């Protein structure tokens, strides 16, 4: 299960970055993918007790939420 969470975090993060970089109408969905990635990495970091990664992902979650709100707003 741990391995799957790690891969979900990696793939959704990369897909979100790609979508945002394309700067197309659907690019806002990149922030949704970032949120999914953040959640996966938070779970991963809690299970692995990698607290530096946890703090980073909490910060990235905040920026992803701001991105979603701006996109929807």
N, CA, C and O atoms as a DFTB+ gen file, in Angstrom:
292 C
 N C O
     1  1       0.824      -1.193       0.000
     2  2       0.000       0.000       0.000
     3  2       0.869       1.258       0.000
     4  3       0.572       2.225      -0.702
     5  1       1.930       1.241       0.780
     6  2       2.835       2.385       0.872
     7  2       3.398       2.740      -0.501
     8  3       3.494       3.916      -0.852
     9  1       3.764       1.739      -1.262
    10  2       4.318       1.940      -2.593
    11  2       3.287       2.597      -3.516
    12  3       3.638       3.464      -4.316
    13  1       2.019       2.190      -3.409
    14  2       0.968       2.769      -4.241
    15  2       0.750       4.242      -3.903
    16  3       0.567       5.064      -4.801
    17  1       0.767       4.574      -2.632
    18  2       0.589       5.964      -2.209
    19  2       1.723       6.823      -2.763
    20  3       1.495       7.934      -3.241
    21  1       2.934       6.304      -2.694
    22  2       4.085       7.034      -3.217
    23  2       3.921       7.311      -4.714
    24  3       4.186       8.421      -5.176
    25  1       3.484       6.299      -5.467
    26  2       3.315       6.467      -6.910
    27  2       2.146       7.383      -7.251
    28  3       2.222       8.146      -8.215
    29  1       1.076       7.319      -6.481
    30  2      -0.044       8.250      -6.700
    31  2       0.437       9.676      -6.492
    32  3       0.111      10.560      -7.285
    33  1       1.207       9.911      -5.438
    34  2       1.747      11.240      -5.176
    35  2       2.630      11.730      -6.307
    36  3       2.529      12.884      -6.723
    37  1       3.488      10.865      -6.802
    38  2       4.408      11.249      -7.873
    39  2       3.679      11.517      -9.187
    40  3       3.923      12.529      -9.843
    41  1       2.795      10.617      -9.564
    42  2       2.118      10.744     -10.869
    43  2       1.151      11.918     -10.893
    44  3       1.115      12.667     -11.870
    45  1       0.366      12.091      -9.831
    46  2      -0.579      13.214      -9.828
    47  2       0.155      14.550      -9.743
    48  3      -0.302      15.537     -10.318
    49  1       1.273      14.597      -9.043
    50  2       2.072      15.819      -8.986
    51  2       2.641      16.185     -10.348
    52  3       2.590      17.346     -10.754
    53  1       3.176      15.209     -11.046
    54  2       3.715      15.459     -12.385
    55  2       2.612      15.839     -13.374
    56  3       2.794      16.736     -14.197
    57  1       1.488      15.167     -13.293
    58  2       0.375      15.486     -14.193
    59  2      -0.154      16.898     -13.931
    60  3      -0.493      17.620     -14.869
    61  1      -0.222      17.288     -12.663
    62  2      -0.661      18.638     -12.317
    63  2       0.296      19.690     -12.855
    64  3      -0.136      20.712     -13.389
    65  1       1.586      19.447     -12.720
    66  2       2.588      20.386     -13.230
    67  2       2.492      20.502     -14.750
    68  3       2.593      21.599     -15.300
    69  1       2.298      19.384     -15.421
    70  2       2.163      19.400     -16.876
    71  2       0.940      20.208     -17.298
    72  3       1.022      21.040     -18.201
    73  1      -0.180      19.963     -16.650
    74  2      -1.406      20.677     -16.998
    75  2      -1.244      22.184     -16.808
    76  3      -1.657      22.961     -17.668
    77  1      -0.653      22.601     -15.703
    78  2      -0.444      24.027     -15.467
    79  2       0.520      24.625     -16.483
    80  3       0.327      25.758     -16.924
    81  1       1.534      23.895     -16.854
    82  2       2.525      24.416     -17.791
    83  2       1.967      24.591     -19.202
    84  3       2.473      25.407     -19.972
    85  1       0.927      23.828     -19.544
    86  2       0.331      23.940     -20.873
    87  2      -0.454      25.235     -21.043
    88  3      -0.661      25.692     -22.168
    89  1      -0.895      25.832     -19.930
    90  2      -1.635      27.093     -19.944
    91  2      -2.823      27.043     -20.926
    92  3      -2.959      27.883     -21.816
    93  1      -3.667      26.032     -20.727
    94  2      -4.872      25.865     -21.543
    95  2      -6.095      26.008     -20.630
    96  3      -5.951      26.165     -19.417
    97  1      -7.287      25.955     -21.208
    98  2      -8.510      26.112     -20.408
    99  2      -8.589      25.114     -19.250
   100  3      -9.098      25.449     -18.180
   101  1      -8.103      23.922     -19.450
   102  2      -8.181      22.877     -18.422
   103  2      -7.035      22.943     -17.418
   104  3      -6.952      22.094     -16.531
   105  1      -6.158      23.922     -17.537
   106  2      -4.983      23.984     -16.656
   107  2      -5.345      24.083     -15.182
   108  3      -4.588      23.601     -14.339
   109  1      -6.466      24.684     -14.846
   110  2      -6.871      24.794     -13.448
   111  2      -7.025      23.451     -12.764
   112  3      -6.868      23.346     -11.547
   113  1      -7.328      22.432     -13.537
   114  2      -7.432      21.087     -12.961
   115  2      -6.086      20.612     -12.419
   116  3      -6.028      19.672     -11.627
   117  1      -5.015      21.257     -12.843
   118  2      -3.698      20.926     -12.309
   119  2      -3.636      21.124     -10.807
   120  3      -2.963      20.370     -10.105
   121  1      -4.347      22.154     -10.302
   122  2      -4.369      22.374      -8.860
   123  2      -5.106      21.256      -8.138
   124  3      -4.745      20.898      -7.016
   125  1      -6.142      20.698      -8.776
   126  2      -6.847      19.550      -8.191
   127  2      -5.891      18.354      -8.117
   128  3      -5.838      17.643      -7.114
   129  1      -5.145      18.154      -9.198
   130  2      -4.173      17.059      -9.196
   131  2      -3.095      17.291      -8.143
   132  3      -2.655      16.349      -7.484
   133  1      -2.665      18.552      -7.982
   134  2      -1.702      18.860      -6.924
   135  2      -2.270      18.526      -5.551
   136  3      -1.557      17.992      -4.701
   137  1      -3.542      18.834      -5.326
   138  2      -4.159      18.506      -4.031
   139  2      -4.148      17.000      -3.781
   140  3      -3.846      16.550      -2.675
   141  1      -4.474      16.236      -4.799
   142  2      -4.427      14.769      -4.663
   143  2      -3.009      14.313      -4.347
   144  3      -2.799      13.445      -3.501
   145  1      -2.043      14.904      -5.031
   146  2      -0.646      14.582      -4.781
   147  2      -0.262      14.951      -3.355
   148  3       0.390      14.168      -2.664
   149  1      -0.662      16.140      -2.909
   150  2      -0.356      16.574      -1.542
   151  2      -0.912      15.606      -0.514
   152  3      -0.226      15.254       0.446
   153  1      -2.141      15.176      -0.706
   154  2      -2.766      14.243       0.233
   155  2      -1.990      12.925       0.278
   156  3      -1.731      12.377       1.350
   157  1      -1.628      12.429      -0.900
   158  2      -0.864      11.174      -0.952
   159  2       0.477      11.328      -0.233
   160  3       0.879      10.452       0.533
   161  1       1.172      12.451      -0.482
   162  2       2.471      12.649       0.145
   163  2       2.358      12.881       1.645
   164  3       3.249      12.494       2.402
   165  1       1.276      13.505       2.078
   166  2       1.066      13.681       3.520
   167  2       0.883      12.329       4.193
   168  3       1.479      12.060       5.236
   169  1       0.056      11.479       3.592
   170  2      -0.133      10.126       4.135
   171  2       1.192       9.372       4.156
   172  3       1.546       8.746       5.155
   173  1       1.914       9.438       3.048
   174  2       3.210       8.770       2.941
   175  2       4.171       9.253       4.028
   176  3       4.819       8.451       4.701
   177  1       4.250      10.584       4.190
   178  2       5.206      11.134       5.149
   179  2       4.826      10.794       6.591
   180  3       5.707      10.574       7.423
   181  1       3.544      10.748       6.894
   182  2       3.122      10.365       8.243
   183  2       3.476       8.912       8.534
   184  3       3.948       8.583       9.622
   185  1       3.244       8.048       7.552
   186  2       3.556       6.622       7.760
   187  2       5.053       6.378       7.871
   188  3       5.494       5.506       8.618
   189  1       5.832       7.155       7.123
   190  2       7.282       6.992       7.130
   191  2       7.975       7.842       8.188
   192  3       9.171       7.693       8.440
   193  1       7.198       8.740       8.803
   194  2       7.728       9.665       9.809
   195  2       8.843      10.541       9.236
   196  3       9.873      10.769       9.871
   197  1       8.603      11.021       8.023
   198  2       9.523      11.965       7.380
   199  2       8.892      13.349       7.517
   200  3       8.141      13.808       6.656
   201  1       9.226      13.991       8.631
   202  2       8.518      15.215       9.010
   203  2       8.897      16.431       8.165
   204  3       8.099      17.361       8.041
   205  1      10.072      16.442       7.596
   206  2      10.424      17.515       6.662
   207  2       9.529      17.476       5.435
   208  3       9.050      18.508       4.966
   209  1       9.311      16.277       4.926
   210  2       8.410      16.111       3.781
   211  2       6.985      16.491       4.169
   212  3       6.263      17.082       3.366
   213  1       6.581      16.164       5.370
   214  2       5.246      16.513       5.846
   215  2       5.052      18.033       5.869
   216  3       4.041      18.542       5.384
   217  1       6.012      18.742       6.428
   218  2       5.916      20.202       6.495
   219  2       5.862      20.795       5.091
   220  3       5.076      21.704       4.824
   221  1       6.695      20.279       4.204
   222  2       6.690      20.763       2.821
   223  2       5.329      20.541       2.174
   224  3       4.805      21.439       1.515
   225  1       4.759      19.371       2.353
   226  2       3.482      19.063       1.723
   227  2       2.332      19.853       2.333
   228  3       1.372      20.177       1.633
   229  1       2.407      20.166       3.615
   230  2       1.392      21.025       4.221
   231  2       1.441      22.413       3.594
   232  3       0.400      23.014       3.328
   233  1       2.650      22.922       3.357
   234  2       2.801      24.208       2.681
   235  2       2.301      24.153       1.250
   236  3       1.612      25.066       0.796
   237  1       2.639      23.094       0.540
   238  2       2.167      22.939      -0.834
   239  2       0.645      22.776      -0.889
   240  3       0.004      23.215      -1.844
   241  1       0.077      22.150       0.130
   242  2      -1.378      22.022       0.183
   243  2      -2.026      23.399       0.265
   244  3      -3.034      23.660      -0.391
   245  1      -1.441      24.272       1.073
   246  2      -1.966      25.638       1.181
   247  2      -1.914      26.352      -0.174
   248  3      -2.877      27.013      -0.563
   249  1      -0.789      26.219      -0.894
   250  2      -0.699      26.882      -2.197
   251  2      -1.634      26.242      -3.213
   252  3      -2.148      26.930      -4.095
   253  1      -1.862      24.947      -3.104
   254  2      -2.808      24.277      -4.005
   255  2      -4.233      24.753      -3.747
   256  3      -5.002      24.958      -4.686
   257  1      -4.583      24.927      -2.485
   258  2      -5.922      25.428      -2.141
   259  2      -6.101      26.850      -2.672
   260  3      -7.153      27.184      -3.216
   261  1      -5.076      27.682      -2.513
   262  2      -5.138      29.038      -3.071
   263  2      -5.328      28.969      -4.584
   264  3      -6.138      29.713      -5.138
   265  1      -4.604      28.098      -5.246
   266  2      -4.742      27.940      -6.694
   267  2      -6.148      27.521      -7.095
   268  3      -6.702      28.061      -8.052
   269  1      -6.729      26.571      -6.381
   270  2      -8.082      26.122      -6.688
   271  2      -9.080      27.266      -6.481
   272  3      -9.959      27.487      -7.314
   273  1      -8.941      27.983      -5.378
   274  2      -9.864      29.090      -5.101
   275  2      -9.760      30.193      -6.154
   276  3     -10.774      30.750      -6.576
   277  1      -8.553      30.501      -6.570
   278  2      -8.382      31.516      -7.617
   279  2      -8.945      31.038      -8.950
   280  3      -9.546      31.810      -9.696
   281  1      -8.744      29.755      -9.239
   282  2      -9.245      29.184     -10.490
   283  2     -10.769      29.199     -10.514
   284  3     -11.371      29.513     -11.541
   285  1     -11.390      28.864      -9.397
   286  2     -12.846      28.826      -9.333
   287  2     -13.453      30.214      -9.192
   288  3     -14.594      30.449      -9.589
   289  1     -12.668      31.139      -8.615
   290  2     -13.175      32.450      -8.255
   291  2     -13.358      33.400      -9.345
   292  3     -13.784      34.531      -9.113
